[in-house]
């Protein structure tokens, strides 16, 4: 009987670590956040924190998955996926450390042998799926021309979003959401 309680406590502590890490990385930045700082923020030693994650890399990859889960919860209000993408990009301007982390890890995970490669492939597939479903629904409703390839358009929206985030990291004066919103409106996808 004690085993499930310990397991539940472990899951709760892991969740606390991820939630705290989201806040600390968003505030301090990916490069300036240490495992020691994260451990102290949740009342653990560095070794204690790494009991819940096999490495700093796994911890940061899990932070990105947690960020995606939070974004999905925010989008669960039934909004169109295209508009949600713009809203998430707008929110990303408030969490530069997480954008830095995402940009770094997405490049590293492009290598097929990277431990998070498959997670990033699945992430892009999931986002693409949401966008394609939205775009096809618009085609069925007659608000988006049927001859447009929804999958290619979804890929272009993702590429624009990622590219704008990179530009923003280089020049924080770039308004990512404004630019992505302009593209969305230009394509007739605004609401």
C-alpha positions in Angstrom: 0.0 0.0 0.0 2.9 2.4 0.6 4.2 2.1 -2.9 1.3 3.9 -4.6 1.5 6.8 -2.1 5.3 7.2 -2.8 4.6 7.0 -6.5 1.9 9.7 -6.2 4.2 11.8 -4.1 7.0 11.4 -6.7 4.6 12.4 -9.5 3.4 15.4 -7.5 7.0 16.5 -6.8 8.0 16.0 -10.5 5.0 18.2 -11.5 6.1 20.9 -8.9 9.6 20.8 -10.4 8.3 21.3 -13.9 5.9 24.1 -12.9 8.6 25.9 -11.0 11.1 25.4 -13.8 8.7 27.0 -16.3 8.5 30.1 -14.1 12.3 30.3 -13.4 13.4 29.7 -17.0 10.7 32.1 -18.3 12.1 34.8 -15.9 15.8 34.1 -15.9 16.4 32.6 -19.3 17.5 29.1 -20.3 21.3 29.8 -20.3 21.2 31.5 -16.9 19.2 28.8 -15.2 21.1 26.1 -13.4 20.0 22.8 -12.0 21.2 24.1 -8.6 18.8 27.1 -8.9 15.9 24.9 -9.9 16.6 22.5 -7.1 16.7 25.3 -4.5 13.5 26.7 -5.8 11.7 23.4 -5.0 13.6 22.7 -1.7 15.8 20.0 -3.1 19.5 19.4 -3.5 20.9 19.2 -7.0 21.2 15.4 -6.6 17.7 15.3 -5.2 16.3 17.1 -8.3 18.2 14.8 -10.6 16.5 11.8 -8.8 13.4 12.8 -10.7 15.1 13.4 -14.1 18.0 11.5 -15.5 19.9 14.7 -16.7 19.6 18.4 -17.1 18.7 17.7 -20.8 15.8 15.5 -19.8 14.6 18.1 -17.3 14.6 20.8 -19.9 13.0 18.6 -22.5 10.2 17.9 -20.0 9.9 21.6 -19.3 9.1 22.1 -23.0 6.5 19.4 -22.9 5.0 21.0 -19.9 4.9 24.3 -21.7 3.1 22.7 -24.6 0.6 21.2 -22.1 0.0 24.6 -20.6 -0.4 26.1 -24.1 -2.9 23.4 -25.0 -4.9 24.1 -21.9 -5.0 27.8 -22.8 -6.2 26.8 -26.3 -8.9 24.4 -25.0 -11.5 27.2 -25.2 -12.5 26.0 -28.7 -10.6 28.7 -30.6 -9.5 28.1 -34.1 -6.0 26.6 -34.2 -4.7 29.4 -36.4 -5.8 32.1 -34.0 -4.5 30.0 -31.1 -1.0 29.9 -32.8 -1.0 33.7 -33.0 -2.1 33.9 -29.3 0.7 31.5 -28.2 3.3 33.5 -30.2 2.0 36.7 -28.5 2.4 35.0 -25.1 5.9 33.8 -26.0 7.0 37.4 -26.0 6.4 37.4 -22.2 8.5 34.2 -21.6 11.8 34.8 -23.4 13.7 32.1 -21.5 11.3 29.5 -22.7 11.6 30.7 -26.3 15.4 30.5 -25.9 15.1 26.9 -24.6 12.7 25.9 -27.3 14.9 27.4 -30.1 18.0 25.6 -28.7 16.4 22.3 -28.2 14.5 22.2 -31.5 17.8 22.7 -33.4 19.6 20.0 -31.3 16.7 17.6 -31.6 16.8 17.8 -35.3 19.6 15.2 -35.1 18.0 11.8 -35.4 20.1 10.4 -32.5 19.2 13.2 -30.1 17.2 11.7 -27.2 14.3 14.2 -27.7 14.2 13.8 -31.5 11.0 11.7 -31.6 9.3 14.0 -29.1 9.9 17.0 -31.3 8.8 15.1 -34.4 5.6 14.2 -32.5 5.2 17.8 -31.3 5.3 19.2 -34.9 3.0 16.4 -36.1 0.5 17.3 -33.4 0.6 21.1 -34.1 0.4 20.4 -37.8 -2.7 18.2 -37.2 -4.5 20.9 -35.2 -3.8 23.5 -38.0 -4.7 21.2 -40.8 -8.0 20.3 -39.1 -8.8 24.0 -38.7 -7.9 24.8 -42.3 -9.9 21.9 -43.7 -12.9 23.0 -41.6 -12.6 26.5 -43.1 -12.4 24.9 -46.6 -15.6 22.9 -45.8 -17.3 26.1 -44.6 -16.3 27.9 -47.7 -14.1 30.5 -46.0 -10.9 29.1 -47.4 -10.4 28.2 -51.0 -10.6 24.4 -51.5 -7.7 24.3 -53.9 -5.2 25.3 -51.2 -3.2 22.4 -49.7 -4.0 22.6 -46.0 -1.0 20.5 -44.9 1.4 22.8 -46.8 -0.3 25.9 -45.5 0.0 24.5 -41.9 3.7 23.9 -42.5 4.2 27.4 -43.7 2.4 28.8 -40.6 4.6 26.8 -38.3 7.8 27.9 -40.2 6.7 31.5 -40.0 6.1 31.2 -36.3 9.4 29.5 -35.6 11.3 32.0 -37.9 9.7 35.0 -36.2 10.7 33.6 -32.8 14.3 33.4 -34.0 14.1 36.9 -35.3 12.7 38.1 -32.0 15.5 36.4 -30.1 18.0 38.4 -32.2 15.9 41.6 -32.2 13.4 41.8 -29.3 11.8 44.8 -31.0 10.3 42.4 -33.5 6.6 42.0 -32.7 6.2 38.3 -33.4 2.4 38.2 -33.0 1.9 41.3 -35.1 3.9 39.8 -38.0 2.3 36.4 -37.8 -1.2 38.0 -37.5 -0.4 40.0 -40.6 0.4 36.8 -42.5 -2.7 35.1 -41.2 -4.8 38.1 -42.3 -3.0 38.2 -45.7 -3.9 34.5 -46.2 -7.5 35.3 -45.3 -7.4 33.3 -42.2 -8.0 36.1 -39.7 -11.3 36.1 -37.8 
